[in-house]
Structures are given as C-alpha cells and as structure tokens.
Amino acid sequence: MRALNYTIAESADAAVSSFAEANGAARYIAGGTTLYDLMKLGIEQPAHLIDISRIGGLDSIETGGDLLRFGSRALMADVARTPVVRDEYPILAESLLKAASQQLRNMATVGGNLLQRTRCLYFRNGAGSASAVGVYPCNKREPGSGCAAIGGLDRAQAVLGTSDSCTAVAPGDWPVALTAMDAKLEFLGPDGKRSIPIVELYRLPGDTPHLEFNLTPGELLTSITIPKTAAGLTSTYHKVRDRESYAFALASAAVAIEMDGETVTSSRIALGGVATRPWRSEAAERVLNGQPFSAELALRAGQAAFADARSGQHNAFKLELGARVVADALAIAAGRRA
Ligand code: SF4
C-alpha cells in the first residue's frame, strides 16, 4: 500500500502553498470523478492530494454584467441549470448535459472537466499491471515507449492535430463549447494570477504527448469567463456517439452564429471527438462568413473543417461524419433565430 497525504485547503492561496510544499508530487482534487479513476488504474500516483472542494468562492456562478463567470469548482449540474445559461447559451448548457450522467454532473466540476486526460484505450488499459510501462506502449503514459494506437484499434482516435507519437482524442464536450465561445481561464499559481484564452491551455501532442497542458506546476484554475454575445441564442452543441447516453463523442460540433436576414455575419465553430485538443475551425468559419445560409453552404463549411485531416486504418469515417455533424449543428443554430 502506498502512503497518501491529504490536505483540505481553506483558501486558494493555501492550496497553492500546499502544492509547492509537496515538491511536484501533488494533485488538486474537487469532484474526483476523473482523478480517482486514474489513480485506480495506476496512471496517476500522487503522493499528496489537496482537496479544494471547500474553498469559498470557487463555486460561484455570476451572470450579471458583460461576462459569464463560473468558479472552477462550480458543479456541471448547477451551471447547466442556471437560467441565463439554459435560456440564452444553449451551446453551453447542451455541452454540459450531453457530457455525463446526472449523477456525474452532480459531482464533477466545470474546472476539472477542462483538465481531463484522454480516454485512449491504450493509455488507460494496462497501466495498473505489474509492468511499470503497462501492457501497451503509450508515449503519453510512458514517454518514448511508443504508441499502440497507431496501427492498432484506432476507430476512436483523432484525425486532426495528430502526430507520429500520439493520436489521442481530447475528451470532453464543455471544453469544445468554451473554445467556440472564446472563454478565458484564470489561474492562481506560485507566481500569482494569470488569465489565458482557453485555446492556449491545450498542447498539440507533437513528440511530447505526455505534456498536455500549458501550465506550470501548482497552477490552480480558479474561474472561467465567457464574454456575453447575442450569438449565444443561435448556438448549439451537437454530439454524435455510439449510444445516446453516457458516451464520448465520435464527432461533435459547437457552433454559434449571427445572421443579418439570411446572411451569416459571424460564426464560431469548434470540433470535438475528432482532434487532439478542442479544435477551433477558422477554415469552416471563413466558408460561412458573409454568405447566405443554406444546407449546401453548411456542408461545405463542415468539409473545410476536415481538409487537413489525417485518418488511420479504422477512423476515416470521421471525416464524413464530422463534416455532417458541423452541417447539422449549423442548421440547428440557424433554426433558433427569433
Ligand atoms: Fe498513448 Fe497517445 Fe498512443 Fe493513445 S494515441 S497509446 S495516448 S501515445
């Protein structure tokens, strides 16, 4: 049995200090819906858990003014049922409601959801075996060991943002919606506070897939902010998966558009289930902007999103599926015009 220290932090400053004292062997924990899983699999082996679930203010939900602001330990369920989110930002509410079961949404936090690790089956299988490397080689879990997914069972793998070292899909639906909505993330770390656009949080795998986030050790996500926009009303999060509940996306699209009559004046499109990080598609947006909306235009936008895609043995279907998911999402959003 391995020893495990456990600290309940009373403030964000105290949590960051506790992390520093653990010399890099710590993890923050709130809902625990991902981290405990990974600890049971032997993928995460922290010597110290710092519980942030009782820190006052980190669960706040603010909807006044020009921004939506969610404390990082606000529950997914609470954010999804916030009236402004539910009624004016379906892209956000739907991404949360389609992300997990009600039981999980009652435990999981909106901050923890952004920092999930991949569901690549080779990453998760075998790590808890007697071998330190696990049954399958995985560069993300054990740098330099190889990648069992490349040339293996790759039906669920990414087709955008991949490298010769890793093709793992970024999990999560909420991060995709936040990417479309230009969210910013606020952190408190050993060097103080900083704020970054969400697109800067996630790294491409390149030849260092074990480095997933642009974070310095000990940085604590404290809040998520989203600029308010009228595009929230004409938005959606559309997700296609193997079964209609409790499954990760094969392909998803978060879209928000603004229109003047029949003309699309601005668009935001982000993809999930197909890329190694939440994937903003400016190529698809360029196809749409300034054009009269039609089903044909929406499909062309979807196809543009996958122009640079690279498939493996079993996941080429994601190119066609992904393009059609974008097109369907755009039709849903356009249909929500007042
Ligand atoms: Fe590991 Fe990435 Fe390969 Fe999956 S795709 S086995 S996470 S290196």
Residues whose N, C-alpha, C, O or C-beta is under 5 A from the ligand:
A	BS01	SF4	C120 Y122 F123 P137 C138 N139 K140 G146 C147 A148 A149 S165 C166 T167 A168
